[in-house]
Amino acid sequence: MDAEKRIVDQISDWITVYDDGTVDRTWTGSPEIELLIKPVAAHDEFRDGISIRDLTIDTESGLAVRLYVPERKPSDNDDKLPVIVHFHGGGFCISEPDWFMYYQFYTRLVRSTGALCVSVKTRLSPEHRLPAAIDDSYAVFLWLHAVARGELSESCLGSKADFRRVFLIGDSSGGNLVHQVAAWAGTQDLGPVQISGCVILHPGFVRAKRSRSELENASDSDFLTLDMVDKFLALALPIGSTKDHPFTCPMGSVAPPLAGVKLPPTMVGVAEKDLIHDTQIEYCEAMKKAGKDIEVLISPGVTHCFYLNKIAIDKDPHVGAQSDHLLTAITDFIERH
């Protein structure tokens, strides 16, 4: 009989890591948060103007996407729709595209923009350390390229999508993926697929040295604590790396100089009370210094990824108003690009 496995680490209420390499991602905290991470089933029929479909792109790796398709009315014109490619957050260690927190915001965004949304399910750390999630993100983009060229058939996208207007959007660590994919795409010939813009929301850009906001806001919400930042990234980054790695510090000296990286127009959302606020602003300033087309939206009085917390949105008028403002700003950015 095998010896009982031993707990190596527990990270907040999110995951337990065992000495045999297995990970238990059962939520052990408040029931309120559990509601936010409850899976929402896909549905082919339109509900509140949105149809949702799950597709597996690679059966071997498990790479999959969730498609949000807005309903077209007979009175609508035949113009093709912009495409949003969404990368979820979770410190590269947790989160799924079908969680309610993403469903409630990205259905709103699809209704607001009239865009198609492709939400990417990446492999998670520590079972699959970086660059696994980045490689998955590249793979989805190449799949999109094949669909655009007619090499693969996908009815929800092929006849409806304007592949000349693709927008990358990422939450938290998903924002890191947006930067990496955009930088990679700038070196590729992707033919009919063009990235018109990036929306990076509360990205996981950090340094090994503590920032002031990390020290002052060590536990800004259930969505992010300093313990989560430290331990998730220790599990996600290549073994032996620090948070100064280009995956988490693209504005640092170890990363390719931003001036030489081809990037599309970018909007960065920053929450005033986010514990990694300072390094997010540092990224924005480095982007400006490098001559990049960047817009910064600071949401006052709120914490990391507040707009995903439907409970707070419903309970707190300020959080609700800031969520609405963020949604409007993203919609405006997409319409202008």
N, C-alpha and C positions, 0 to 999 in steps of 0.2 A: 504494500500500500504506500502511495506517495506521501511524503511528509506534507503537513499542512503548510500552505503557502503563507508567507509573511508580508505584512504591510511595509512597504518602503517609504511611502509618503502619502499624505492626504492634503488636498489643496482646497481650502475653504470647504464649501459643501458640494463641490462639483465633481471631483474625481478621487479615486483611491488607486494607487499604483502598488502592485505586488512584485515580490522578488523574482517571480517567474516571467515577468514582462507583461503580464495581463493588466488590464485597466478596467475598473468598474466606474461607469459614468452615471450611476444612479444618483439623482438629486437627493440630498439628505437635509435640506434646509426648509425654509418656510413654504407652506402650501401655495402662497400667492405667486412666488417665483415659479413653482412647479407648473402653474397654469400657463405661464409664458413660454415654457419649453415643451408643452404638449404638442405632439404632431398633429397637423391638419391634413386630412386626406385630400388627394387630388380629386378633381371632378371635371369630367368632360363637358357637362352642361354649364351654361353661364349662370353664375350667382353674383348678384350685384354688379353685373357687367363684366365679370372676369371668369375665364375658364382656366383650369390648372391641369397640367399634364406632367408626369414624371417619365423621364427617359434615361436608360442606361446606355452610355456611350462605349464603355469598355467593360465587358463582363469579367475579364481577368483581374483588373485592378479595382473594379467596383465604381469607377468614375461615372457620375450621373449628373443630370441637371433637372431642375424644375422649371417648366415653362409657364409663364403668366401671359395669357392672351386676352386682350381687350375685345369686347363685343363690338362689331361693326353694325351700324344701323343702315337701313336702305337709303336714308338721306345723306349718309356720309359719302365724301368723295372717294375716289379709288386710289388716292395717294398711298404709297407704301409707308410703313411705320418705322420710326427709329427703333433701335435695338439697345436695350440696357443689359449688360452682362454684370451680374451681381456676385460678389465674393463675401461670404459670411465671416463674422468674427469668431472670437472664442480662444484667442491666444494660440491658435493652431492646434489646440488640444481638445476643444469641445465645440459643440454647435452642429446643427443640421439645417439645411434649407427649408425643411417642412415645419420647423418650430413656429408656434403661433406668433411669437414676437416679430419674426420676419414677415409672416403672412399678413399681419394686420398693417404693417407699414408699406410693404411693397405692392399689395393690392391697391392701396391708396395712391401710391406713386404711379402705377400703371393707369389707373383711372384718370389721374391728373395730367399725365403726359400723353396718354394715348399710345404709349410705346409697348412693344413686346419686351418681356423681361426673361432672361436666361439666368437662373440662380444656380451656382455651381456647388456641387457636393465634393469637397476635397478630402483626401485621406488625412487622418489625424495623427498627431504626435501623442505619446512617444513611440507608438508602434511604427510610425512612418515620419521620421524627422525631416525637417527641411533639408533639401529643396523639394520634397515630395509634393507638398501643396502647391508650390510654384510650378512644378512640372505638370501637375494636373490642370492648373490654370492655363498653361500654354496649350495643353492638349485640347481643352475645350475651345480655345480660340482657333486652333487648326481645324477642329471639327466644324466650327462656324464657317471657316474659310471654304471647306469642302462643300458645305451646303450652299454657300453663296455661288460657287462655281458650278453647281449642278452635279457634282460628283457623288453626293449623298442626297437622299430625298427626305425631307421633313416638311410635311404639309403645313404645320403651324408656322413655319418660318419662310420656306422657299418662295411662296407667292405673295407673302405679306410684308416681308422685311425689307427695309432700306439699308442695305449693308454699307452704304456710304456714310451712314450716320449711326455709328456704334459708340456707345458710351459705357465706360467702365465705372462701376460704383462698388465701393467696399466699406464695410463697417469694421472699426477697430483693427485687428490683424488682417482683416480683408482689405483694409486700406493699404497695408504693406504689399499685398498681392497686386492691387491696382498699379502701384508704382512699378513693381517688377515686371508685370505684363506690358505696361505702356513702354518701359525702357527697352524691353526685348522686341516689341513690335516695331519700334523705331529703327531696328536693324534688319527687318524682314521685308520681303516683297510679298505683300498679302493681297495683291491684285484688287478684286472688287470690295474687299473689306477695308474700311477706313475708320480709325478711331477719331471721332470728332471732339471728344472731351473726356475728362476724368473727374469723378466726384469722390473725394477721399474724406470719409467721415470718421472723426476721432481716431486717427490711425495709431497703430502701436509702434510709433517711432520713439526710441529711447536711447540712452547711453548707459555705459557701465557705471559712470559716476552719477550719484543721486542728483536730481534736479530739485529746485526749491519747491515746486508744486508737488513732487512726490513726497517730500518730507512734510509739507503742510496738509496734504489731502490723502494721507496714507490709506484711508478706507472711504472712498467717495460714494460707494453704492454696493449692492449685491452683485452688480455687473463687473466691478473692478475694485480690487484691493491690491496693495503693494505685494502681499504674499502671492497673489495670482500672477502679477506681472513677473516677479522673480522666478517662481517655480514653473509656470507654464513655459516661459522662454528658455529656461534651463533644460526642459524636456524637449523643446522644439528645435532649438538651434543645433547645428552640427556639433558633435562632441568635441569639447575643448575650446569652443567659441565663447566669447563674452557678448554682451548686448551691444558692443561696438561693431558687430558684424554688419555688413552692408544690408542684410535682410531686415534688420531692425534699426539700423542707423544709416539710411541712404544719404544723409547730409554730412557724414563723418569722413575723416581722412582716409579710412580704409576702403571706402566705397568709390566707384568711378566718379570723377568730378562732374557735378550736375551740369556744368556749362557744356560738356561734350555729349550729354545724353539727350537724344531727340524725344521730346515729350509734347503731347498735345495740350491745348488749354485745360487748365485744372482748377477746380473749386475744392477748397479744403474747409471742412466744417470742424470747428473747435468749440468744446464746451468750457465755459469759464471755470467751473469747479472740477474739471477732469484732473485726476492726479498726474497724468502725463501731458498736461496742457503746455508746459514750458518747452518740452522738446518738440511738440507739434508746431509751436510757433517758430522754434529754431529752424525746422524744416521749411516752413513758409518763407522765412527771411532768407534762407540759403537759396531757395528757388528764385526769389526776386533778384537776389544778387547775381544769379546765374543767367538772368535775362529771360526767365520763363514767364509765360502768360498765366498768371495765377491770381485767383480771387480767394479771399479769406472771409469766412462767415463765422463770427464769434457769437455763440448763444449764451446770453447772460444768465447767471443764477441756476444753472443746471449741471448735471454730472454726466459721466461717460455713457454714451449711447442712450440717453434719456428717451429718445423718440421711439425706441423699441419697447419701452415699458408701458404697455397699455393701461396697466393699473394706475400708475402715476399720472398718465395723461388724463384719465377719467376723473381722478381724485383731486388733482392740483391744477387749477386754471392756468397758472403760469407755465407749467410743464406742457399743458395742452396747447397754449398759445405759441410757445417756442417750437413745438413739433409742427404746428401748422405753418409757421414762418419758414422753417427749414424745408418743408415740402414745397412751399411756394418758390423758394429760392432755387431748389434743384430743378423744378419745372421750368422756371425762367431761364436757367443756365442751358438746359437742353433745347429750349425753343430758340435761344440766341445762337446756338451752334449747330 
